[in-house]
Amino acid sequence: MDSQSKINIGRDVNDSIIVSGEGNIVIVEKPINESGYKEALEHTDEILNSLNNDPLPIDRDDPNLTLPKMHVPPSAKYRNDKEQDDQKAIQIPNLIESLLETIETSRSPIIIHGQPGHGKTSSVRMLTQAIVAAEQEKSKAERSIVLMYEFKNLGRLDSNEIQILSQRTPFVKNESFFHGKNTVLILDGLDERQITDGSDYALQGFIRNMFALSDRINKQKDSQLNLIFTGRSQFVKGIQSAFTSAYHLFEIEDFSQEQVERWLEKYCNIKQIDPPITYQNFTDKHLRDLIHQPILLTVSAMMLADKDGQKLIGNLQGTISRGDIYRTIITWTYKRKWQYHPSCAALPKEEDYRKFLQILAFILFRHGEEKIKISSLIDALKQDNKLYDLEIIKNKDDETIENTCRNLAVSFFFRGLEENAFSFIHKSVKDYLIAEAIFELLKEATENFKPKNPEKSCDSMAGDIYFILGKSGLSPEDHIPFLKDIIASQKESAKEMFKPLEAFFKLAQEHIYLIKNENGQNDNPLKTEANVLSGLLYVLTNIFHSLSEDEKKEFYADGYLKLFDENKSLHKMLSFLRSSDVSYNFNLRRANLVRAYLNIANFGGKDLSKAILINANLIGAYLRKANLSNADLSNANLREANLKETNLNGAYLNGAYLGSTNLTDTDLRGAIGLTHEQLKSAIINERTILPDYLKKSEP
């Protein structure tokens, strides 16, 4: 049976389970008095019924647009826990079929990861239907149970794993629930958890406990528990140490052109779009590079199917980014949906609408939550509206503000007010709006900066900056790509912000503002300080790299970024962030790090291209897979540093000390200034590629 066929679930007069579809009926004689079994089947049935009957959340106006009708199985790369090398990855053309096979043949946990909007949640929902369809086809006498949990709804993760699960599924009373059953337990959105303890320790502990639970259950006779986790790629890579036993790793890939065309055919048939939207239509609008991500394909197709949307996309100039699409669809949603709303005359202007969305996303960011009750939202809006400056709630009572919030909920950005709470339909929508909000709030915080009196200006900015950046840290995966897009679209405003934020950052490195402005935002005040400093570094480096060569020289005579005045300042900063449990992925391209003390610094995979590292102390530094192309490492001390697979194309290594430096698997053909004498004391292997001039002069 096709894994996308519709499955119907019911019960007969004896309360036996009936599974039917495509003319086949299977009666499952499973005793329903077994602990939690009946309730568990009902949970699985709810997943299936929602799947078959609920329209896609991104386009709820059309009830026919359900996931099974629209779904195109993504392709993926497969690795197991022992083969993490890209070269050993196996290409998987149909993720759903491969997951079914893996569940059938293995009991090891499954990790599904991918970039934002690539269809991780859609895939595990479709897998649920595929599992039931496969069992129906084989006329299995016993149904597997599928349990699905969203990390963002699990609350605190620092208690027993069974207690955590039972809060969402009360029938899972104890570990014995899993005995004698085949259970597929899906935990969706590792990166969308509700953060309550300010760190990832509780999350990693919970994952370890789930791995241990799986291992114990699978040792039981007639019991099988298949764990499935999903999450964004960078987040998953950051917590892999919590995967304590063998596991399967699937990385969802971009849609191919063929998959895009299959999706468009389904979409146009259901929506009755004539003439149909084609792949070429997106190419003509300079959208080809974006639509291979399913969420961007969906929102772009929605706009291209509408005259107003076509016009808005047509107004975009040059290379179109993800941020451009999200910014445009906010305008399109306002124009298209609100003009037909019964109370459109009472709705705010588009500028106020956009600002409300930004502030709502920012409040969720500060609270570390994916949803917020209207009552809590109103409290947060009123408490901090001096900073937010939302006209639509000024001098309004709670009832009026609540009515405004409910009117705003007509936007497709929200799931609807389940439990009187706002929740964005997709995390990437929220992430974009968070980046927009932080940019706009920082712009307002710096607009009164006086260059002639920087210390007084910085002191007056401190309260706002600590409020904006101190509570939660910016994510290099979730927020920074959008921040880059926003900076590129508002280049002049970004340029104006650079000097005020640079002055503040240099003073804040001395921790002079913390005590006065921390205001109990985190249990550990140093966490607040780390969030502020890392957030400022992200903003400053990305503004600088958006500038032209001449504009860079307006700030620094040599055109190289210099945010650290002392040789050890960057090292102290990175050490402080590590000790505060703040992850970082700063772009230090073209950074001036002459004589910098970077002993045992971790720059694995980081961008240090064109950086000046002359005479830098990089003893024991971790630079594996870093980008050091065109960097100047003249006379740098790289003793015992790890440069395995590092990009050294065009890098100057004149006089660099390479004693016990790991250069295995590294391509040195583009490096400049290397000598036989330097390489004698380095660690190389047969996969180290030497430049031709060293090969020819080899003794």
VOKOL-129055 format. One record per residue (C-alpha): residue in one letter; x, y, z. Coordinates in steps of 0.5 Angstrom, whole numbers, plus 500, padded with zeros to 3 digits. Example, Ala and Ser with C-alpha at 12.3 -4.5 7.8 and 13.67 -1.06 7.14 Angstrom:
2
<'A' <525 491 516>>
<'S' <527 498 514>>
***
This chain:
699
<'M' <500 500 500>>
<'D' <502 507 498>>
<'S' <505 510 505>>
<'Q' <501 516 503>>
<'S' <494 513 503>>
<'K' <489 515 508>>
<'I' <488 510 514>>
<'N' <481 510 518>>
<'I' <481 508 525>>
<'G' <475 505 529>>
<'R' <473 500 534>>
<'D' <467 495 533>>
<'V' <462 493 539>>
<'N' <467 489 543>>
<'D' <472 495 543>>
<'S' <477 491 538>>
<'I' <481 496 534>>
<'I' <479 496 527>>
<'V' <484 499 521>>
<'S' <481 500 514>>
<'G' <483 503 508>>
<'E' <483 501 500>>
<'G' <478 496 501>>
<'N' <482 492 507>>
<'I' <480 491 514>>
<'V' <484 488 519>>
<'I' <481 487 526>>
<'V' <486 487 532>>
<'E' <485 483 538>>
<'K' <489 486 543>>
<'P' <486 486 550>>
<'I' <484 493 551>>
<'N' <485 492 559>>
<'E' <493 492 558>>
<'S' <495 498 562>>
<'G' <495 504 558>>
<'Y' <494 501 551>>
<'K' <487 503 549>>
<'E' <489 510 551>>
<'A' <496 510 547>>
<'L' <492 507 541>>
<'E' <488 513 541>>
<'H' <494 518 542>>
<'T' <496 515 535>>
<'D' <489 515 532>>
<'E' <489 523 534>>
<'I' <496 524 530>>
<'L' <493 520 524>>
<'N' <486 524 524>>
<'S' <490 531 525>>
<'L' <494 529 519>>
<'N' <488 527 515>>
<'N' <484 533 516>>
<'D' <487 539 518>>
<'P' <490 544 513>>
<'L' <497 546 513>>
<'P' <498 551 518>>
<'I' <502 555 513>>
<'D' <495 556 509>>
<'R' <489 554 513>>
<'D' <485 558 508>>
<'D' <484 551 504>>
<'P' <481 545 508>>
<'N' <484 541 502>>
<'L' <491 543 503>>
<'T' <493 537 508>>
<'L' <500 534 509>>
<'P' <498 527 506>>
<'K' <496 530 499>>
<'M' <502 535 499>>
<'H' <507 531 502>>
<'V' <514 530 497>>
<'P' <518 525 501>>
<'P' <525 529 502>>
<'S' <532 525 500>>
<'A' <537 525 506>>
<'K' <544 523 507>>
<'Y' <545 517 512>>
<'R' <551 515 517>>
<'N' <551 511 523>>
<'D' <554 513 530>>
<'K' <561 510 527>>
<'E' <561 514 520>>
<'Q' <561 521 521>>
<'D' <565 523 515>>
<'D' <561 526 509>>
<'Q' <565 521 505>>
<'K' <562 515 508>>
<'A' <555 518 508>>
<'I' <550 514 504>>
<'Q' <545 517 499>>
<'I' <537 516 501>>
<'P' <532 518 496>>
<'N' <526 517 500>>
<'L' <527 518 507>>
<'I' <520 515 509>>
<'E' <522 509 506>>
<'S' <528 508 509>>
<'L' <526 510 516>>
<'L' <521 505 516>>
<'E' <526 500 514>>
<'T' <530 502 520>>
<'I' <525 501 525>>
<'E' <523 494 522>>
<'T' <531 492 522>>
<'S' <534 496 528>>
<'R' <532 498 535>>
<'S' <537 503 536>>
<'P' <535 511 536>>
<'I' <534 515 530>>
<'I' <536 522 529>>
<'I' <533 526 524>>
<'H' <537 533 523>>
<'G' <537 538 518>>
<'Q' <536 546 516>>
<'P' <530 550 518>>
<'G' <524 549 514>>
<'H' <527 542 511>>
<'G' <521 538 513>>
<'K' <523 535 520>>
<'T' <516 535 523>>
<'S' <512 533 517>>
<'S' <517 527 516>>
<'V' <516 524 522>>
<'R' <508 526 522>>
<'M' <508 522 515>>
<'L' <512 517 518>>
<'T' <506 515 523>>
<'Q' <502 514 517>>
<'A' <507 510 514>>
<'I' <508 505 520>>
<'V' <500 504 520>>
<'A' <499 503 513>>
<'A' <505 498 513>>
<'E' <502 494 518>>
<'Q' <495 494 515>>
<'E' <499 491 508>>
<'K' <502 486 512>>
<'S' <495 484 516>>
<'K' <499 485 523>>
<'A' <495 482 529>>
<'E' <498 487 533>>
<'R' <499 495 532>>
<'S' <505 499 534>>
<'I' <504 505 538>>
<'V' <506 511 536>>
<'L' <507 517 541>>
<'M' <509 524 539>>
<'Y' <512 529 543>>
<'E' <514 536 542>>
<'F' <520 539 546>>
<'K' <517 546 547>>
<'N' <511 543 550>>
<'L' <515 538 555>>
<'G' <517 544 560>>
<'R' <522 542 565>>
<'L' <527 537 563>>
<'D' <530 536 570>>
<'S' <526 530 573>>
<'N' <525 523 571>>
<'E' <524 521 564>>
<'I' <517 518 565>>
<'Q' <515 523 569>>
<'I' <516 528 564>>
<'L' <513 524 559>>
<'S' <507 523 563>>
<'Q' <505 530 563>>
<'R' <503 530 556>>
<'T' <501 523 556>>
<'P' <498 521 563>>
<'F' <497 513 561>>
<'V' <505 513 561>>
<'K' <505 511 568>>
<'N' <511 508 569>>
<'E' <517 504 565>>
<'S' <512 497 565>>
<'F' <508 501 560>>
<'F' <513 499 554>>
<'H' <513 492 556>>
<'G' <510 487 551>>
<'K' <509 493 546>>
<'N' <512 495 539>>
<'T' <513 503 541>>
<'V' <515 508 536>>
<'L' <517 514 541>>
<'I' <518 521 537>>
<'L' <521 527 540>>
<'D' <520 533 535>>
<'G' <524 539 535>>
<'L' <530 538 540>>
<'D' <532 546 538>>
<'E' <525 548 540>>
<'R' <525 546 547>>
<'Q' <522 550 553>>
<'I' <528 553 556>>
<'T' <527 553 564>>
<'D' <534 553 567>>
<'G' <538 557 563>>
<'S' <543 551 560>>
<'D' <543 545 556>>
<'Y' <545 541 562>>
<'A' <538 538 563>>
<'L' <536 537 556>>
<'Q' <542 533 555>>
<'G' <541 529 561>>
<'F' <534 528 559>>
<'I' <537 525 552>>
<'R' <542 520 556>>
<'N' <536 518 560>>
<'M' <532 516 554>>
<'F' <537 513 551>>
<'A' <538 508 557>>
<'L' <531 507 557>>
<'S' <531 505 550>>
<'D' <536 500 552>>
<'R' <533 497 558>>
<'I' <526 496 554>>
<'N' <529 493 548>>
<'K' <533 488 553>>
<'Q' <526 486 555>>
<'K' <522 480 551>>
<'D' <517 481 546>>
<'S' <518 489 547>>
<'Q' <521 494 542>>
<'L' <522 501 543>>
<'N' <524 506 537>>
<'L' <526 513 539>>
<'I' <526 518 534>>
<'F' <529 525 535>>
<'T' <529 531 530>>
<'G' <532 538 531>>
<'R' <536 543 527>>
<'S' <543 540 524>>
<'Q' <548 545 528>>
<'F' <544 544 535>>
<'V' <544 536 534>>
<'K' <551 537 533>>
<'G' <552 541 539>>
<'I' <549 535 543>>
<'Q' <552 529 540>>
<'S' <555 527 547>>
<'A' <549 526 550>>
<'F' <548 520 545>>
<'T' <550 514 549>>
<'S' <549 508 545>>
<'A' <549 506 537>>
<'Y' <544 511 533>>
<'H' <542 512 526>>
<'L' <543 519 523>>
<'F' <539 522 517>>
<'E' <540 529 515>>
<'I' <535 532 511>>
<'E' <537 535 504>>
<'D' <534 541 500>>
<'F' <529 539 495>>
<'S' <532 537 488>>
<'Q' <529 541 482>>
<'E' <524 534 481>>
<'Q' <522 534 488>>
<'V' <520 542 487>>
<'E' <516 540 481>>
<'R' <512 534 484>>
<'W' <510 539 490>>
<'L' <508 544 485>>
<'E' <504 540 481>>
<'K' <500 537 487>>
<'Y' <499 544 490>>
<'C' <497 547 483>>
<'N' <492 541 482>>
<'I' <489 542 489>>
<'K' <489 550 489>>
<'Q' <486 549 482>>
<'I' <491 554 479>>
<'D' <491 555 472>>
<'P' <496 556 469>>
<'P' <500 552 474>>
<'I' <506 555 477>>
<'T' <512 552 474>>
<'Y' <520 552 477>>
<'Q' <521 557 471>>
<'N' <517 562 475>>
<'F' <521 562 481>>
<'T' <527 562 477>>
<'D' <525 568 473>>
<'K' <523 572 480>>
<'H' <531 570 482>>
<'L' <528 565 487>>
<'R' <531 559 485>>
<'D' <536 558 490>>
<'L' <531 559 496>>
<'I' <525 554 494>>
<'H' <529 548 495>>
<'Q' <527 549 502>>
<'P' <520 547 503>>
<'I' <518 552 508>>
<'L' <520 558 503>>
<'L' <517 554 497>>
<'T' <510 554 500>>
<'V' <510 561 502>>
<'S' <513 563 495>>
<'A' <508 559 492>>
<'M' <502 562 496>>
<'M' <505 569 494>>
<'L' <506 567 486>>
<'A' <499 565 486>>
<'D' <496 572 488>>
<'K' <496 578 484>>
<'D' <499 582 490>>
<'G' <504 577 492>>
<'Q' <507 577 485>>
<'K' <507 585 485>>
<'L' <511 584 492>>
<'I' <516 579 489>>
<'G' <517 583 483>>
<'N' <519 589 487>>
<'L' <525 585 490>>
<'Q' <531 587 487>>
<'G' <538 583 486>>
<'T' <540 577 490>>
<'I' <533 575 494>>
<'S' <535 572 501>>
<'R' <531 568 506>>
<'G' <530 575 510>>
<'D' <527 578 504>>
<'I' <522 573 503>>
<'Y' <520 573 510>>
<'R' <519 581 510>>
<'T' <515 581 504>>
<'I' <510 575 506>>
<'I' <509 580 512>>
<'T' <507 585 508>>
<'W' <503 581 503>>
<'T' <499 577 509>>
<'Y' <497 584 512>>
<'K' <495 587 505>>
<'R' <491 580 503>>
<'K' <488 578 509>>
<'W' <486 584 513>>
<'Q' <483 588 508>>
<'Y' <477 582 508>>
<'H' <477 582 515>>
<'P' <470 584 518>>
<'S' <474 589 523>>
<'C' <479 591 518>>
<'A' <477 599 519>>
<'A' <479 598 527>>
<'L' <486 594 525>>
<'P' <493 598 526>>
<'K' <497 600 520>>
<'E' <502 596 517>>
<'E' <508 599 521>>
<'D' <504 598 527>>
<'Y' <502 591 525>>
<'R' <510 589 524>>
<'K' <512 592 530>>
<'F' <507 588 534>>
<'L' <510 581 531>>
<'Q' <517 583 532>>
<'I' <515 585 540>>
<'L' <511 579 541>>
<'A' <517 574 538>>
<'F' <522 578 542>>
<'I' <518 577 549>>
<'L' <518 570 547>>
<'F' <525 570 546>>
<'R' <526 573 553>>
<'H' <522 568 556>>
<'G' <525 562 553>>
<'E' <518 560 550>>
<'E' <515 558 544>>
<'K' <508 560 546>>
<'I' <505 565 551>>
<'K' <498 566 554>>
<'I' <495 573 552>>
<'S' <495 575 560>>
<'S' <502 574 560>>
<'L' <503 577 554>>
<'I' <499 583 556>>
<'D' <503 584 563>>
<'A' <510 584 559>>
<'L' <507 589 554>>
<'K' <505 594 559>>
<'Q' <511 593 563>>
<'D' <516 594 558>>
<'N' <512 599 553>>
<'K' <517 605 555>>
<'L' <522 601 551>>
<'Y' <517 598 546>>
<'D' <514 604 544>>
<'L' <508 600 541>>
<'E' <502 606 540>>
<'I' <497 601 539>>
<'I' <497 599 547>>
<'K' <499 606 550>>
<'N' <494 608 555>>
<'K' <489 602 554>>
<'D' <486 598 559>>
<'D' <487 590 559>>
<'E' <481 588 555>>
<'T' <482 593 550>>
<'I' <489 590 549>>
<'E' <486 583 549>>
<'N' <482 585 543>>
<'T' <487 588 539>>
<'C' <491 582 540>>
<'R' <486 577 538>>
<'N' <484 581 532>>
<'L' <492 581 530>>
<'A' <491 573 531>>
<'V' <488 573 524>>
<'S' <495 573 521>>
<'F' <497 566 518>>
<'F' <503 567 523>>
<'F' <500 564 529>>
<'R' <497 557 530>>
<'G' <491 560 533>>
<'L' <489 562 540>>
<'E' <489 555 543>>
<'E' <489 555 550>>
<'N' <489 563 550>>
<'A' <496 563 548>>
<'F' <500 566 542>>
<'S' <504 561 538>>
<'F' <508 562 531>>
<'I' <506 556 526>>
<'H' <514 555 525>>
<'K' <520 557 529>>
<'S' <524 560 523>>
<'V' <518 565 522>>
<'K' <519 567 530>>
<'D' <527 567 529>>
<'Y' <526 572 523>>
<'L' <522 577 527>>
<'I' <527 576 533>>
<'A' <532 578 529>>
<'E' <528 584 526>>
<'A' <526 586 533>>
<'I' <533 586 536>>
<'F' <536 590 530>>
<'E' <530 595 531>>
<'L' <531 596 539>>
<'L' <539 597 538>>
<'K' <538 602 533>>
<'E' <533 606 538>>
<'A' <538 605 544>>
<'T' <544 608 540>>
<'E' <540 614 536>>
<'N' <542 619 542>>
<'F' <550 617 542>>
<'K' <554 623 543>>
<'P' <561 621 540>>
<'K' <564 627 544>>
<'N' <562 624 550>>
<'P' <562 616 549>>
<'E' <563 614 556>>
<'K' <556 618 558>>
<'S' <553 616 552>>
<'C' <554 609 553>>
<'D' <552 609 561>>
<'S' <545 612 558>>
<'M' <545 606 553>>
<'A' <547 600 558>>
<'G' <540 599 561>>
<'D' <537 598 554>>
<'I' <542 594 551>>
<'Y' <542 589 557>>
<'F' <535 588 557>>
<'I' <535 587 549>>
<'L' <541 582 549>>
<'G' <542 580 557>>
<'K' <536 575 558>>
<'S' <537 570 552>>
<'G' <543 569 548>>
<'L' <543 570 540>>
<'S' <543 563 536>>
<'P' <549 563 531>>
<'E' <544 558 527>>
<'D' <537 561 528>>
<'H' <538 568 529>>
<'I' <545 570 526>>
<'P' <543 569 518>>
<'F' <537 573 519>>
<'L' <541 578 522>>
<'K' <545 578 516>>
<'D' <540 579 512>>
<'I' <537 585 516>>
<'I' <543 589 516>>
<'A' <544 588 508>>
<'S' <537 591 507>>
<'Q' <538 597 512>>
<'K' <545 598 511>>
<'E' <545 605 512>>
<'S' <542 604 519>>
<'A' <547 599 521>>
<'K' <553 603 519>>
<'E' <550 609 524>>
<'M' <550 603 530>>
<'F' <557 601 529>>
<'K' <561 606 533>>
<'P' <556 607 539>>
<'L' <556 599 539>>
<'E' <563 599 538>>
<'A' <564 604 544>>
<'F' <560 600 549>>
<'F' <563 593 547>>
<'K' <570 596 549>>
<'L' <568 599 555>>
<'A' <563 593 557>>
<'Q' <569 588 556>>
<'E' <571 591 563>>
<'H' <565 589 566>>
<'I' <563 596 569>>
<'Y' <556 595 567>>
<'L' <554 589 570>>
<'I' <552 590 577>>
<'K' <548 596 575>>
<'N' <544 593 569>>
<'E' <543 586 570>>
<'N' <537 586 574>>
<'G' <536 579 576>>
<'Q' <535 577 569>>
<'N' <539 570 570>>
<'D' <540 566 576>>
<'N' <547 567 574>>
<'P' <549 574 573>>
<'L' <555 572 569>>
<'K' <550 569 564>>
<'T' <547 575 563>>
<'E' <554 579 561>>
<'A' <556 573 557>>
<'N' <549 574 553>>
<'V' <551 581 552>>
<'L' <558 581 550>>
<'S' <557 575 545>>
<'G' <550 579 542>>
<'L' <554 585 541>>
<'L' <560 581 538>>
<'Y' <555 578 533>>
<'V' <552 585 531>>
<'L' <559 588 530>>
<'T' <562 583 526>>
<'N' <556 582 521>>
<'I' <555 590 520>>
<'F' <563 591 519>>
<'H' <563 585 514>>
<'S' <557 588 510>>
<'L' <561 594 509>>
<'S' <565 596 502>>
<'E' <572 596 503>>
<'D' <572 604 503>>
<'E' <567 604 508>>
<'K' <571 599 513>>
<'K' <577 604 512>>
<'E' <572 610 515>>
<'F' <572 606 522>>
<'Y' <579 603 521>>
<'A' <585 606 517>>
<'D' <587 599 515>>
<'G' <580 596 513>>
<'Y' <581 591 519>>
<'L' <576 590 524>>
<'K' <580 591 531>>
<'L' <575 590 537>>
<'F' <580 588 542>>
<'D' <585 593 545>>
<'E' <590 588 548>>
<'N' <593 582 546>>
<'K' <590 577 551>>
<'S' <583 581 550>>
<'L' <580 576 545>>
<'H' <582 570 549>>
<'K' <579 573 555>>
<'M' <573 574 552>>
<'L' <572 567 549>>
<'S' <574 564 556>>
<'F' <569 568 559>>
<'L' <564 565 554>>
<'R' <566 558 555>>
<'S' <566 558 563>>
<'S' <559 562 562>>
<'D' <556 556 558>>
<'V' <555 560 552>>
<'S' <556 558 545>>
<'Y' <559 562 540>>
<'N' <561 562 532>>
<'F' <563 569 531>>
<'N' <566 571 524>>
<'L' <573 574 525>>
<'R' <574 575 518>>
<'R' <579 581 517>>
<'A' <580 581 524>>
<'N' <586 585 526>>
<'L' <589 580 531>>
<'V' <597 581 531>>
<'R' <600 578 537>>
<'A' <594 576 540>>
<'Y' <594 571 545>>
<'L' <590 565 543>>
<'N' <593 559 547>>
<'I' <589 553 546>>
<'A' <583 557 543>>
<'N' <577 553 540>>
<'F' <576 556 533>>
<'G' <574 549 530>>
<'G' <570 551 523>>
<'K' <570 558 524>>
<'D' <571 564 519>>
<'L' <578 567 520>>
<'S' <579 568 513>>
<'K' <584 575 511>>
<'A' <585 575 519>>
<'I' <592 578 521>>
<'L' <595 573 526>>
<'I' <602 576 525>>
<'N' <606 573 531>>
<'A' <600 571 534>>
<'N' <600 565 540>>
<'L' <596 559 537>>
<'I' <599 554 541>>
<'G' <595 548 542>>
<'A' <589 552 538>>
<'Y' <584 548 535>>
<'L' <583 550 528>>
<'R' <580 544 525>>
<'K' <576 545 519>>
<'A' <577 553 520>>
<'N' <577 558 514>>
<'L' <584 561 514>>
<'S' <584 563 507>>
<'N' <589 569 505>>
<'A' <590 570 513>>
<'D' <597 572 515>>
<'L' <600 567 520>>
<'S' <607 570 519>>
<'N' <611 568 525>>
<'A' <605 565 529>>
<'N' <607 560 534>>
<'L' <602 554 532>>
<'R' <606 549 536>>
<'E' <601 543 537>>
<'A' <595 546 534>>
<'N' <590 542 530>>
<'L' <590 544 523>>
<'K' <587 538 520>>
<'E' <583 539 514>>
<'T' <584 547 515>>
<'N' <583 551 509>>
<'L' <590 555 508>>
<'N' <589 557 501>>
<'G' <593 563 500>>
<'A' <595 563 508>>
<'Y' <602 566 509>>
<'L' <606 562 514>>
<'N' <613 565 513>>
<'G' <616 564 519>>
<'A' <611 560 523>>
<'Y' <613 555 528>>
<'L' <609 548 526>>
<'G' <612 544 532>>
<'S' <608 538 533>>
<'T' <602 542 529>>
<'N' <597 537 526>>
<'L' <597 538 518>>
<'T' <594 531 517>>
<'D' <589 531 511>>
<'T' <590 538 510>>
<'D' <591 541 503>>
<'L' <597 546 503>>
<'R' <598 547 496>>
<'G' <595 554 496>>
<'A' <599 556 503>>
<'I' <605 561 502>>
<'G' <612 561 505>>
<'L' <612 554 507>>
<'T' <619 551 508>>
<'H' <622 544 509>>
<'E' <625 546 515>>
<'Q' <618 548 518>>
<'L' <615 541 516>>
<'K' <620 537 519>>
<'S' <617 538 526>>
<'A' <610 538 523>>
<'I' <605 532 523>>
<'I' <603 530 516>>
<'N' <600 524 513>>
<'E' <599 521 506>>
<'R' <593 525 505>>
<'T' <597 532 507>>
<'I' <598 535 500>>
<'L' <604 539 499>>
<'P' <605 545 494>>
<'D' <609 543 488>>
<'Y' <615 547 490>>
<'L' <616 543 496>>
<'K' <615 536 492>>
<'K' <620 538 487>>
<'S' <626 540 492>>
<'E' <624 535 496>>
<'P' <631 531 499>>
***
